[in-house]
């Protein structure tokens, strides 16, 4: 049994697969760019419309409506550090009933005053 490797055919298939992969990744990045740009514009338009409804649009400058990248990065870093510094909790509450032996120290009857008339 002889195993013959055809290097040029394997090399050609590899090039086709690599080029296809690069095209798919580049197309996905372009689509994501346009999606994020559209979402940004939609959110800005909603904010302007909300401010116009409440009557505060003429009090605010155009550059104050948009949040800059530096402010967004600072907010994201603050949220990251806030979650980093706190303990992770599971969010589950467990209540276990622990049976204790009777002791007169925990009995409430001894804490009451008896007024005999």
C-alpha positions as CSV (number, residue, x, y, z in Angstrom):
1,X,0.0,0.0,0.0
2,X,1.5,3.2,-1.1
3,X,0.6,6.6,0.3
4,X,1.0,9.3,-2.2
5,X,0.8,12.9,-1.1
6,X,-0.2,15.4,-3.6
7,X,1.3,18.6,-2.1
8,X,0.1,21.1,-4.8
9,X,-3.6,20.0,-4.4
10,X,-3.4,20.2,-0.5
11,X,-1.7,23.6,-0.8
12,X,-4.3,24.9,-3.1
13,X,-7.2,23.8,-0.8
14,X,-5.4,25.4,2.1
15,X,-5.1,28.7,0.3
16,X,-8.8,28.6,-0.6
17,X,-9.8,27.8,3.0
18,X,-7.6,30.6,4.4
19,X,-8.9,33.2,1.9
20,X,-12.5,32.2,2.6
21,X,-11.8,32.5,6.4
22,X,-10.3,35.9,6.0
23,X,-13.2,37.1,3.9
24,X,-15.7,35.9,6.4
25,X,-14.0,37.5,9.3
26,X,-13.5,40.8,7.4
27,X,-17.2,40.8,6.3
28,X,-18.3,40.2,9.9
29,X,-16.2,43.1,11.2
30,X,-17.6,45.4,8.6
31,X,-21.2,44.3,9.5
32,X,-20.5,44.8,13.2
33,X,-19.1,48.3,12.5
34,X,-22.2,49.4,10.7
35,X,-24.5,47.8,13.4
36,X,-22.7,49.6,16.2
37,X,-22.7,52.9,14.3
38,X,-26.5,52.5,13.6
39,X,-27.2,51.7,17.3
40,X,-25.3,54.7,18.4
41,X,-27.3,57.0,16.1
42,X,-30.6,55.4,17.1
43,X,-29.8,55.9,20.8
44,X,-28.8,59.5,20.2
45,X,-32.0,60.2,18.3
46,X,-34.1,58.6,21.1
47,X,-32.3,60.7,23.7
48,X,-33.0,63.9,21.7
49,X,-36.6,62.9,21.2
50,X,-37.0,62.2,24.9
51,X,-35.4,65.6,25.8
52,X,-37.7,67.3,23.3
53,X,-40.7,65.8,24.9
54,X,-39.7,66.9,28.3
55,X,-38.8,70.4,27.0
56,X,-35.1,70.2,28.1
57,X,-33.6,70.0,24.6
58,X,-33.0,73.8,24.2
59,X,-31.2,74.0,27.6
60,X,-28.6,71.3,26.6
61,X,-25.8,71.8,24.2
62,X,-25.3,69.4,21.3
63,X,-21.9,68.1,22.6
64,X,-23.3,67.4,26.1
65,X,-25.9,64.9,24.8
66,X,-23.3,62.5,23.5
67,X,-21.0,60.6,25.9
68,X,-17.4,60.6,24.9
69,X,-15.2,57.5,24.7
70,X,-13.2,58.6,27.7
71,X,-16.2,58.9,29.9
72,X,-17.5,55.5,28.7
73,X,-14.1,53.9,29.5
74,X,-14.1,55.5,33.0
75,X,-17.5,54.2,33.7
76,X,-16.7,50.7,32.5
77,X,-13.5,50.7,34.5
78,X,-15.3,51.8,37.7
79,X,-17.9,49.1,37.2
80,X,-15.2,46.5,36.6
81,X,-13.3,47.5,39.7
82,X,-16.5,47.5,41.7
83,X,-17.2,43.9,40.8
84,X,-13.6,43.0,41.2
85,X,-13.3,44.2,44.8
86,X,-16.4,42.5,46.2
87,X,-16.8,38.9,47.1
88,X,-18.5,36.6,44.7
89,X,-21.7,35.3,46.1
90,X,-23.9,32.6,44.7
91,X,-27.2,34.5,45.3
92,X,-28.8,31.5,47.1
93,X,-30.2,31.8,50.5
94,X,-30.2,28.7,52.6
95,X,-32.1,28.4,55.9
96,X,-31.2,25.4,58.0
97,X,-33.2,24.6,61.1
98,X,-30.8,23.7,63.8
99,X,-32.3,21.8,66.7
100,X,-31.0,23.0,70.0
101,X,-31.4,21.4,73.3
102,X,-33.7,23.1,75.8
103,X,-31.9,25.4,78.2
104,X,-33.6,27.6,80.8
105,X,-31.4,30.5,79.7
106,X,-33.3,30.7,76.4
107,X,-36.7,30.3,77.9
108,X,-38.9,33.4,77.8
109,X,-41.0,32.5,80.7
110,X,-38.2,33.3,83.1
111,X,-37.8,36.7,81.7
112,X,-41.4,37.7,82.6
113,X,-42.2,39.4,85.9
114,X,-44.8,37.8,88.1
115,X,-46.9,40.4,89.9
116,X,-48.9,38.8,92.7
117,X,-51.6,40.9,94.2
